Amino acid sequence: MKKSSAITALFLDIGGVLLTDGWGHMSRKLAAKAFELNPEEMENRHNQAFDTYELGKLTIEEYLSRVVFYEERKFTPAQFRKFMFVQVAEGLGIRGICHTDYKSTCAKLASFGLEVAQ
């Protein structure tokens, strides 16, 4: 059984400042291979959509619908996002969450041993 360690730091990545380039060329290439996507087509679609996404004019769902989910796939957007956001961090022992709403974020923080005052 893996022993859990105490949380020593909490990083908040608002707007992709701390984890910039986590979705760089090599990560996209790995994703294309892992999900059996055409890497050239994915790269072209990424180049057309990423600047707009980075400016905050597209949500991650809209970005992915243009780059990956413009046609039916054998995997879900949630599976693809998990690959995008936590693959490397988990390998380094970093446990991450993506904030979507206050209640679910509080529940996830509590699962890590952090209680949020209500």
Sequence and secondary structure as in RCSB ss.txt:
>XXXX:A:sequence
MKKSSAITALFLDIGGVLLTDGWGHMSRKLAAKAFELNPEEMENRHNQAFDTYELGKLTIEEYLSRVVFYEERKF
TPAQFRKFMFVQVAEGLGIRGICHTDYKSTCAKLASFGLEVAQ
>XXXX:A:secstr
             TTSSTTTTTT HHHHHHHHHHTT  HHHHHHHHHHHHHHHHTTSS HHHHHHHHTTTS  SS
 HHHHHHHHHHHHHHHTT      S HHHHHHHHHHTT     
